[in-house]
Protein backbone atom coordinates (compact mmCIF):
# COMPACT_ATOMS: atom_id res chain seq x y z
CA UNK A 1 0.00 0.00 0.00
CA UNK A 2 2.81 2.44 0.78
CA UNK A 3 4.48 1.97 -2.57
CA UNK A 4 1.14 2.25 -4.36
CA UNK A 5 0.50 5.59 -2.61
CA UNK A 6 4.08 6.85 -2.50
CA UNK A 7 3.15 10.23 -4.00
CA UNK A 8 0.66 10.81 -1.21
CA UNK A 9 3.02 9.75 1.60
CA UNK A 10 5.93 11.74 0.19
CA UNK A 11 4.00 14.96 0.91
CA UNK A 12 4.70 14.47 4.62
CA UNK A 13 7.93 15.20 6.47
CA UNK A 14 7.54 12.03 8.49
CA UNK A 15 5.09 9.21 9.18
CA UNK A 16 4.05 8.59 12.77
CA UNK A 17 2.92 5.06 13.62
CA UNK A 18 0.80 4.96 16.77
CA UNK A 19 1.15 1.53 18.31
CA UNK A 20 0.88 0.52 21.95
CA UNK A 21 3.66 -2.11 21.73
CA UNK A 22 1.14 -4.77 22.73
CA UNK A 23 2.69 -7.47 20.57
CA UNK A 24 6.32 -7.58 19.53
CA UNK A 25 5.58 -9.44 16.29
CA UNK A 26 3.17 -6.68 15.22
CA UNK A 27 5.76 -4.00 15.91
CA UNK A 28 8.32 -5.97 13.89
CA UNK A 29 5.87 -6.28 10.99
CA UNK A 30 5.17 -2.54 11.09
CA UNK A 31 8.90 -1.83 11.17
CA UNK A 32 9.37 -3.99 8.08
CA UNK A 33 6.54 -2.26 6.22
CA UNK A 34 7.83 1.23 6.97
CA UNK A 35 11.52 0.39 6.54
CA UNK A 36 13.08 2.92 4.19
CA UNK A 37 10.51 5.61 4.95
CA UNK A 38 10.93 8.47 7.39
CA UNK A 39 8.81 7.14 10.26
CA UNK A 40 8.78 6.86 14.03
CA UNK A 41 6.82 4.78 16.51
CA UNK A 42 4.86 6.52 19.24
CA UNK A 43 3.64 4.34 22.08
CA UNK A 44 3.02 6.93 24.79
CA UNK A 45 0.57 9.67 23.95
CA UNK A 46 -1.86 12.06 25.61
CA UNK A 47 -5.59 11.44 26.03
CA UNK A 48 -6.58 13.30 22.85
CA UNK A 49 -4.08 11.25 20.85
CA UNK A 50 -5.30 8.11 22.58
CA UNK A 51 -8.83 8.79 21.33
CA UNK A 52 -7.46 9.27 17.80
CA UNK A 53 -5.58 5.98 18.20
CA UNK A 54 -8.79 4.21 19.18
CA UNK A 55 -10.65 5.72 16.22
CA UNK A 56 -7.87 4.63 13.86
CA UNK A 57 -7.97 1.15 15.37
CA UNK A 58 -11.75 0.96 14.86
CA UNK A 59 -11.49 2.22 11.26
CA UNK A 60 -8.87 -0.45 10.60
CA UNK A 61 -11.27 -3.05 11.96
CA UNK A 62 -14.05 -1.76 9.68
CA UNK A 63 -11.67 -1.85 6.72
CA UNK A 64 -10.74 -5.46 7.58
CA UNK A 65 -14.44 -6.39 7.62
CA UNK A 66 -14.88 -4.74 4.23
CA UNK A 67 -11.90 -6.66 2.83
CA UNK A 68 -13.37 -9.92 4.10
CA UNK A 69 -16.76 -9.07 2.62
CA UNK A 70 -15.24 -8.24 -0.79
CA UNK A 71 -13.31 -11.52 -0.78
CA UNK A 72 -16.31 -13.55 0.41
CA UNK A 73 -14.71 -14.44 3.73
CA UNK A 74 -17.49 -15.28 6.17
CA UNK A 75 -17.72 -13.13 9.29
CA UNK A 76 -17.18 -14.90 12.59
CA UNK A 77 -19.86 -15.05 15.27
CA UNK A 78 -17.76 -12.72 17.42
CA UNK A 79 -17.56 -10.17 14.62
CA UNK A 80 -21.32 -10.31 14.10
CA UNK A 81 -21.97 -9.86 17.83
CA UNK A 82 -19.53 -6.96 18.06
CA UNK A 83 -20.83 -5.19 14.97
CA UNK A 84 -24.08 -6.41 13.38
CA UNK A 85 -24.00 -6.51 9.58
CA UNK A 86 -26.60 -3.74 9.11
CA UNK A 87 -24.55 -1.31 11.23
CA UNK A 88 -21.38 -2.31 9.40
CA UNK A 89 -23.03 -1.62 6.01
CA UNK A 90 -24.17 1.82 7.15
CA UNK A 91 -20.69 2.69 8.41
CA UNK A 92 -19.09 1.42 5.22
CA UNK A 93 -21.31 3.62 3.06
CA UNK A 94 -20.18 6.70 4.94
CA UNK A 95 -16.53 5.69 5.19
CA UNK A 96 -16.18 4.65 1.55
CA UNK A 97 -17.59 8.00 0.43
CA UNK A 98 -14.80 9.74 2.39
CA UNK A 99 -11.92 7.49 1.34
CA UNK A 100 -9.06 9.18 -0.52
C-alpha positions in Angstrom: 0.0 0.0 0.0 2.8 2.4 0.8 4.5 2.0 -2.6 1.1 2.2 -4.4 0.5 5.6 -2.6 4.1 6.8 -2.5 3.1 10.2 -4.0 0.7 10.8 -1.2 3.0 9.7 1.6 5.9 11.7 0.2 4.0 15.0 0.9 4.7 14.5 4.6 7.9 15.2 6.5 7.5 12.0 8.5 5.1 9.2 9.2 4.1 8.6 12.8 2.9 5.1 13.6 0.8 5.0 16.8 1.2 1.5 18.3 0.9 0.5 21.9 3.7 -2.1 21.7 1.1 -4.8 22.7 2.7 -7.5 20.6 6.3 -7.6 19.5 5.6 -9.4 16.3 3.2 -6.7 15.2 5.8 -4.0 15.9 8.3 -6.0 13.9 5.9 -6.3 11.0 5.2 -2.5 11.1 8.9 -1.8 11.2 9.4 -4.0 8.1 6.5 -2.3 6.2 7.8 1.2 7.0 11.5 0.4 6.5 13.1 2.9 4.2 10.5 5.6 5.0 10.9 8.5 7.4 8.8 7.1 10.3 8.8 6.9 14.0 6.8 4.8 16.5 4.9 6.5 19.2 3.6 4.3 22.1 3.0 6.9 24.8 0.6 9.7 23.9 -1.9 12.1 25.6 -5.6 11.4 26.0 -6.6 13.3 22.8 -4.1 11.3 20.8 -5.3 8.1 22.6 -8.8 8.8 21.3 -7.5 9.3 17.8 -5.6 6.0 18.2 -8.8 4.2 19.2 -10.7 5.7 16.2 -7.9 4.6 13.9 -8.0 1.2 15.4 -11.7 1.0 14.9 -11.5 2.2 11.3 -8.9 -0.4 10.6 -11.3 -3.1 12.0 -14.0 -1.8 9.7 -11.7 -1.9 6.7 -10.7 -5.5 7.6 -14.4 -6.4 7.6 -14.9 -4.7 4.2 -11.9 -6.7 2.8 -13.4 -9.9 4.1 -16.8 -9.1 2.6 -15.2 -8.2 -0.8 -13.3 -11.5 -0.8 -16.3 -13.5 0.4 -14.7 -14.4 3.7 -17.5 -15.3 6.2 -17.7 -13.1 9.3 -17.2 -14.9 12.6 -19.9 -15.1 15.3 -17.8 -12.7 17.4 -17.6 -10.2 14.6 -21.3 -10.3 14.1 -22.0 -9.9 17.8 -19.5 -7.0 18.1 -20.8 -5.2 15.0 -24.1 -6.4 13.4 -24.0 -6.5 9.6 -26.6 -3.7 9.1 -24.5 -1.3 11.2 -21.4 -2.3 9.4 -23.0 -1.6 6.0 -24.2 1.8 7.1 -20.7 2.7 8.4 -19.1 1.4 5.2 -21.3 3.6 3.1 -20.2 6.7 4.9 -16.5 5.7 5.2 -16.2 4.6 1.5 -17.6 8.0 0.4 -14.8 9.7 2.4 -11.9 7.5 1.3 -9.1 9.2 -0.5 
